[in-house]
Amino acid sequence: MNALFKLSFAAPLLILGCKPLTQTQVQEFKEFRETTRQSVQIGLPNLQRALAAAKLTPVQISAVKHTLATDTYNEEQRTHLSISLGALSRAQCEVAAKVYADGWKAGLSGVDCSTANGQKNFILDDFLTPVMQATVRHTFIPEKSQSTRALTNDERKQYGISAGGEVMIVSTAETNCWSTAYEVMRRASGPNPVYTIHNLLPEEIDLRLTGPELTKPLIEKVSAAALKSGMSSAGIAFGDFVVVRDRKKAMELGTKSDIQHVTVMIDEGLVFERVGTDKIFPMRIALLDDVLKDYSSANFEVRRLLKDFPNPQKENFSRNVKNSAEGTVYEVTIELKDLVLSQGQTGRYSLPQSVYAPPKAAQ
């Protein structure tokens, strides 16, 4: 979360009106190049157990850990896993589809198992959700515009600002770890699935991601070691998500929730995530072990959706706050951006080409 939100949302809320701001068309997404390669061993235990139960041959997994060409301060956060499942038979393909995205909703991944003939190679991406397929190895470049106006006399009286003062009007489109998880788990599907760029604010995190009407706990507030040892017995499945809680860090940052990170399970020990708002952070496939290294003082829980997350609404993400010590009232609007995903001949989904457009001057 950026510095503006860290500062602002600890303050009381105020509702103000403002005129729409002119938006500049910008390059919204960037795909990172893969640089160094390192072969790694992974197991995909959920998939292999399902194949064994169906009396089918295990898949031959080949995994490579790439370093992505991004400037994140944490070297481990630059890595991404490319995972090949090799040549699959139709029966193996259908089992894989049910273990992963199609186990949530039939046909969600778009994978066409009728083409599997024991000679065609598949990658793990083929069996993920449309949003995962389209955004992996990408980053969203935050978009922000701002303007100011002077406080009125009535507003100065209301906020105890004796003289001067201003309203800072901020309009921003961005995404972070928990809003990425939210969109992945929202199960956007159909012939033209829509990926909505948005950002959950601190006061919504617990309500949306841990509220009992939407999710249930499978593992509750344990150490990293207990989390890993409890995965198999808890029956972790695709789409379950890990919530990282760190009360000490929340107090240091002044945030209303102690949730520091959310990452989505693909298979036991394997996750999909984005770790921050900044454009340096990629959407990626990563080992859970690598994620846990960043949160040595945290505790963890695993939760499962009881029903789909609702579509985000713009009005739910507008927050207005004041910082009277500076004589400034912040009016912050979180924009929503709907992107219709494209489906190629292989069945995999991708972002529309318009998101890679070069910047253009505002009209």
C-alpha positions as CSV (number, residue, x, y, z in Angstrom):
1,M,0.0,0.0,0.0
2,N,1.4,3.4,-0.9
3,A,2.4,6.1,1.5
4,L,-0.7,8.2,1.0
5,F,-3.0,5.4,2.1
6,K,-0.8,4.5,5.1
7,L,-1.1,8.1,6.3
8,S,-4.6,8.9,5.4
9,F,-6.9,6.1,6.3
10,A,-6.2,6.3,10.1
11,A,-8.1,9.6,10.1
12,P,-11.9,10.1,10.4
13,L,-14.0,9.9,7.3
14,L,-15.6,12.8,5.5
15,I,-17.7,12.8,2.3
16,L,-17.1,15.5,-0.2
17,G,-18.0,15.9,-3.8
18,C,-15.7,16.6,-6.8
19,K,-15.8,16.9,-10.5
20,P,-14.5,14.0,-12.7
21,L,-10.8,14.3,-13.5
22,T,-9.4,14.0,-16.9
23,Q,-7.6,10.7,-17.3
24,T,-4.4,10.2,-19.2
25,Q,-4.2,7.1,-21.3
26,V,-1.2,5.1,-20.2
27,Q,0.5,1.8,-20.6
28,E,-1.4,-0.2,-17.9
29,F,0.4,-3.5,-17.9
30,K,3.9,-4.6,-18.4
31,E,5.1,-8.2,-18.9
32,F,8.5,-8.9,-17.3
33,R,11.2,-10.7,-19.3
34,E,12.5,-13.9,-17.8
35,T,16.2,-13.8,-17.3
36,T,18.1,-16.5,-15.3
37,R,16.9,-20.1,-15.2
38,Q,17.2,-22.7,-12.4
39,S,15.7,-26.1,-12.5
40,V,13.7,-26.9,-9.3
41,Q,11.9,-30.0,-8.0
42,I,8.2,-29.6,-7.2
43,G,5.7,-32.3,-6.5
44,L,2.1,-31.0,-7.2
45,P,0.8,-33.6,-4.7
46,N,-2.9,-32.7,-5.2
47,L,-2.6,-33.5,-8.9
48,Q,-0.6,-36.7,-8.4
49,R,-3.0,-38.0,-5.8
50,A,-6.0,-37.4,-8.0
51,L,-4.3,-39.2,-10.9
52,A,-3.5,-42.1,-8.7
53,A,-7.1,-42.3,-7.5
54,A,-8.2,-42.4,-11.1
55,K,-5.6,-45.2,-11.8
56,L,-3.7,-43.0,-14.3
57,T,0.0,-42.5,-14.8
58,P,1.6,-39.7,-12.8
59,V,2.5,-36.6,-14.8
60,Q,6.2,-35.8,-15.6
61,I,6.7,-32.4,-14.0
62,S,9.5,-30.1,-15.2
63,A,9.8,-26.8,-13.3
64,V,12.1,-23.8,-13.8
65,K,12.5,-20.9,-11.5
66,H,13.1,-17.7,-13.5
67,T,14.4,-14.4,-12.3
68,L,12.2,-11.6,-13.7
69,A,13.6,-8.4,-14.9
70,T,12.1,-6.2,-12.2
71,D,13.7,-3.9,-9.6
72,T,12.0,-5.2,-6.5
73,Y,14.2,-4.7,-3.4
74,N,13.6,-8.4,-2.4
75,E,15.5,-10.7,-4.7
76,E,13.2,-13.6,-3.9
77,Q,10.1,-11.6,-5.0
78,R,11.7,-11.4,-8.5
79,T,11.3,-15.1,-9.1
80,H,8.5,-16.9,-11.0
81,L,8.0,-20.6,-11.7
82,S,7.3,-22.0,-15.1
83,I,5.9,-25.6,-14.8
84,S,5.5,-28.1,-17.6
85,L,3.2,-31.2,-17.1
86,G,4.5,-32.8,-20.3
87,A,2.4,-34.7,-22.8
88,L,-1.0,-35.6,-21.3
89,S,-3.6,-38.1,-22.3
90,R,-7.2,-36.9,-22.5
91,A,-8.0,-38.6,-19.2
92,Q,-5.0,-37.0,-17.5
93,C,-6.0,-33.6,-18.8
94,E,-9.5,-34.0,-17.5
95,V,-8.2,-34.9,-14.0
96,A,-5.9,-31.9,-14.0
97,A,-8.7,-29.6,-15.0
98,K,-10.8,-30.8,-12.1
99,V,-8.0,-30.5,-9.6
100,Y,-7.4,-26.9,-10.6
101,A,-9.8,-24.1,-12.0
102,D,-12.4,-26.4,-13.5
103,G,-12.9,-28.0,-10.0
104,W,-14.3,-24.6,-9.0
105,K,-16.5,-24.1,-12.0
106,A,-16.8,-26.3,-15.1
107,G,-15.0,-24.8,-18.1
108,L,-13.5,-22.0,-16.1
109,S,-9.9,-22.5,-17.3
110,G,-10.8,-22.7,-21.0
111,V,-8.5,-25.7,-21.5
112,D,-9.6,-28.1,-24.3
113,C,-8.9,-31.6,-23.2
114,S,-10.3,-33.1,-26.4
115,T,-6.9,-32.1,-28.0
116,A,-4.9,-34.1,-25.5
117,N,-3.6,-37.2,-27.2
118,G,-0.5,-38.2,-25.2
119,Q,1.7,-36.1,-27.5
120,K,0.6,-32.5,-26.9
121,N,2.5,-30.8,-24.1
122,F,0.6,-28.8,-21.4
123,I,1.8,-26.3,-18.9
124,L,0.3,-25.5,-15.5
125,D,-1.0,-22.2,-16.8
126,D,-3.5,-24.1,-19.0
127,F,-5.4,-25.2,-15.9
128,L,-5.5,-21.9,-14.0
129,T,-8.3,-19.3,-13.9
130,P,-8.6,-16.7,-16.8
131,V,-7.2,-13.9,-14.5
132,M,-4.2,-16.0,-13.5
133,Q,-3.5,-17.0,-17.1
134,A,-3.8,-13.4,-18.4
135,T,-1.7,-11.7,-15.7
136,V,1.1,-14.1,-14.7
137,R,4.5,-12.5,-15.2
138,H,2.8,-9.1,-15.6
139,T,2.5,-6.0,-13.4
140,F,-0.1,-3.3,-13.3
141,I,1.3,0.2,-13.4
142,P,-0.6,2.3,-10.9
143,E,-2.4,5.3,-12.3
144,K,-3.0,8.4,-10.2
145,S,-4.2,11.9,-10.8
146,Q,-4.7,14.7,-8.2
147,S,-5.8,18.3,-7.9
148,T,-6.5,20.7,-5.1
149,R,-9.0,23.3,-4.1
150,A,-9.2,25.7,-1.2
151,L,-11.3,24.8,1.9
152,T,-14.5,26.8,2.3
153,N,-15.1,28.7,5.5
154,D,-17.6,26.2,6.6
155,E,-15.2,23.3,6.0
156,R,-12.5,25.1,8.0
157,K,-14.9,25.4,10.9
158,Q,-16.0,21.8,10.6
159,Y,-12.4,20.5,10.8
160,G,-10.9,23.0,13.2
161,I,-8.6,24.6,10.7
162,S,-8.3,28.3,11.6
163,A,-6.9,29.6,8.3
164,G,-6.0,28.4,4.8
165,G,-6.3,24.7,4.2
166,E,-7.0,22.7,1.1
167,V,-8.8,19.7,-0.3
168,M,-6.5,17.2,-2.0
169,I,-8.5,15.3,-4.6
170,V,-6.9,12.0,-5.5
171,S,-8.1,9.5,-8.1
172,T,-6.2,6.3,-8.3
173,A,-6.3,2.9,-10.1
174,E,-4.1,0.3,-8.6
175,T,-4.0,-3.3,-7.3
176,N,-2.1,-5.1,-4.6
177,C,-1.8,-8.6,-3.0
178,W,-5.3,-8.9,-1.5
179,S,-7.1,-7.3,-4.4
180,T,-5.2,-9.6,-6.8
181,A,-6.3,-12.6,-4.7
182,Y,-9.9,-11.2,-4.6
183,E,-10.0,-11.1,-8.4
184,V,-8.5,-14.5,-8.9
185,M,-11.1,-16.0,-6.5
186,R,-14.0,-14.1,-8.0
187,R,-14.0,-16.7,-10.7
188,A,-14.6,-14.3,-13.7
189,S,-15.7,-16.7,-16.4
190,G,-17.8,-17.1,-19.5
191,P,-16.9,-16.4,-23.2
192,N,-15.6,-12.9,-22.3
193,P,-14.4,-12.9,-18.7
194,V,-13.8,-9.5,-17.2
195,Y,-10.8,-8.7,-14.9
196,T,-11.5,-5.7,-12.7
197,I,-8.6,-3.6,-11.5
198,H,-9.3,-2.4,-8.0
199,N,-7.7,-2.1,-4.6
200,L,-9.2,-3.2,-1.3
201,L,-8.6,-0.7,1.4
202,P,-7.7,-1.8,5.0
203,E,-11.2,-1.4,6.4
204,E,-12.5,-3.9,3.8
205,I,-9.8,-6.6,4.1
206,D,-11.1,-8.5,7.1
207,L,-14.8,-8.0,6.1
208,R,-14.2,-9.4,2.6
209,L,-11.5,-12.0,3.0
210,T,-12.3,-13.4,6.5
211,G,-16.0,-12.6,7.0
212,P,-17.9,-15.8,8.0
213,E,-20.6,-15.2,5.3
214,L,-18.0,-15.5,2.5
215,T,-15.2,-17.7,3.8
216,K,-14.4,-20.4,6.4
217,P,-11.1,-21.3,8.1
218,L,-9.3,-24.5,7.4
219,I,-6.2,-23.7,9.4
220,E,-6.3,-20.9,12.0
221,K,-3.5,-18.6,13.2
222,V,-0.5,-20.9,13.2
223,S,3.3,-20.6,12.7
224,A,4.9,-21.1,9.3
225,A,6.1,-24.6,10.4
226,A,2.6,-25.6,11.6
227,L,1.1,-24.2,8.4
228,K,3.2,-26.4,6.2
229,S,2.8,-29.6,8.3
230,G,-1.0,-29.1,8.4
231,M,-1.6,-28.7,4.6
232,S,-2.3,-32.4,3.8
233,S,-4.5,-33.1,6.8
234,A,-6.5,-29.9,6.1
235,G,-7.3,-31.1,2.5
236,I,-5.9,-27.9,0.9
237,A,-7.4,-27.4,-2.6
238,F,-6.9,-25.0,-5.5
239,G,-8.4,-21.6,-4.6
240,D,-7.9,-21.8,-0.9
241,F,-5.9,-18.8,0.3
242,V,-3.3,-18.1,2.9
243,V,-3.8,-15.0,5.1
244,V,-0.7,-13.6,6.7
245,R,-1.3,-11.7,9.9
246,D,1.3,-9.6,11.7
247,R,-0.1,-7.4,14.5
248,K,3.3,-5.9,15.3
249,K,3.8,-4.8,11.7
250,A,0.2,-3.4,11.6
251,M,0.9,-1.3,14.6
252,E,4.1,0.1,13.1
253,L,2.3,1.0,9.9
254,G,-0.8,2.3,11.6
255,T,-3.2,0.1,9.5
256,K,-6.7,-0.9,10.7
257,S,-6.1,-4.6,9.8
258,D,-3.2,-6.9,10.8
259,I,-3.5,-8.7,7.4
260,Q,-0.1,-8.1,5.7
261,H,-0.4,-10.4,2.8
262,V,-2.8,-12.8,1.0
263,T,-1.7,-15.5,-1.5
264,V,-3.8,-18.1,-3.3
265,M,-3.1,-21.8,-3.3
266,I,-2.6,-23.6,-6.6
267,D,-1.5,-26.9,-5.2
268,E,0.0,-27.9,-1.9
269,G,3.1,-25.8,-1.5
270,L,2.5,-23.7,-4.6
271,V,0.8,-20.3,-4.8
272,F,-0.2,-17.4,-7.1
273,E,0.4,-13.9,-5.8
274,R,1.3,-10.3,-6.2
275,V,3.1,-8.8,-3.2
276,G,2.5,-5.1,-3.4
277,T,1.0,-2.1,-5.2
278,D,4.2,-0.8,-6.8
279,K,4.8,-1.6,-10.5
280,I,8.0,-3.5,-9.6
281,F,5.9,-6.4,-8.2
282,P,4.9,-9.1,-10.6
283,M,1.9,-11.5,-10.6
284,R,3.6,-14.8,-10.3
285,I,3.6,-18.5,-9.5
286,A,5.8,-19.1,-6.4
287,L,6.7,-21.7,-3.8
288,L,4.9,-21.2,-0.6
289,D,8.2,-21.7,1.2
290,D,9.6,-18.6,-0.6
291,V,6.6,-16.6,0.4
292,L,6.9,-17.5,4.1
293,K,10.5,-16.3,4.3
294,D,9.2,-12.7,4.1
295,Y,7.1,-13.0,7.2
296,S,9.2,-14.4,10.1
297,S,7.1,-12.8,12.9
298,A,3.7,-13.5,11.4
299,N,1.1,-16.1,11.9
300,F,-1.0,-17.7,9.2
301,E,-4.4,-19.1,8.4
302,V,-5.9,-20.8,5.4
303,R,-9.4,-20.1,4.4
304,R,-11.9,-21.3,1.7
305,L,-14.6,-19.5,-0.1
306,L,-18.2,-20.4,0.8
307,K,-19.5,-18.5,-2.2
308,D,-18.1,-16.3,-4.9
309,F,-16.9,-12.8,-4.0
310,P,-19.2,-10.1,-5.3
311,N,-18.2,-7.9,-8.2
312,P,-16.4,-4.9,-6.9
313,Q,-18.3,-1.6,-7.0
314,K,-16.8,1.8,-7.4
315,E,-18.8,3.4,-4.6
316,N,-17.5,0.8,-2.1
317,F,-14.0,2.0,-2.6
318,S,-14.3,5.8,-2.2
319,R,-12.9,7.1,1.1
320,N,-12.5,10.7,2.3
321,V,-10.3,11.5,5.2
322,K,-8.7,14.6,6.9
323,N,-5.3,15.4,8.3
324,S,-6.1,18.6,10.2
325,A,-2.5,19.0,11.5
326,E,-1.5,19.8,7.9
327,G,-4.7,21.7,7.2
328,T,-5.5,19.2,4.4
329,V,-8.6,17.2,3.7
330,Y,-8.0,14.2,1.4
331,E,-10.7,13.0,-0.9
332,V,-9.5,9.6,-2.3
333,T,-11.4,7.6,-4.9
334,I,-10.3,4.1,-5.9
335,E,-11.2,3.7,-9.6
336,L,-12.4,0.5,-11.2
337,K,-11.1,-0.6,-14.6
338,D,-12.8,-3.5,-16.3
339,L,-10.7,-5.4,-18.8
340,V,-12.3,-8.0,-21.1
341,L,-9.9,-10.9,-21.4
342,S,-9.1,-12.5,-24.8
343,Q,-9.0,-16.3,-25.5
344,G,-6.5,-17.6,-28.0
345,Q,-6.6,-20.7,-30.2
346,T,-4.9,-22.8,-27.4
347,G,-7.7,-21.9,-25.0
348,R,-5.5,-19.7,-22.8
349,Y,-6.6,-16.2,-21.8
350,S,-4.6,-13.1,-22.2
351,L,-5.0,-9.3,-21.6
352,P,-6.4,-7.1,-24.4
353,Q,-3.7,-5.5,-26.5
354,S,-5.0,-2.1,-25.5
355,V,-3.4,-2.4,-22.0
356,Y,0.1,-2.2,-23.6
357,A,-0.6,1.1,-25.4
358,P,2.1,3.8,-25.1
359,P,1.2,6.9,-23.0
360,K,-0.8,9.6,-24.7
361,A,-1.4,13.2,-23.7
362,A,-4.7,13.9,-21.9
363,Q,-7.3,15.5,-24.1
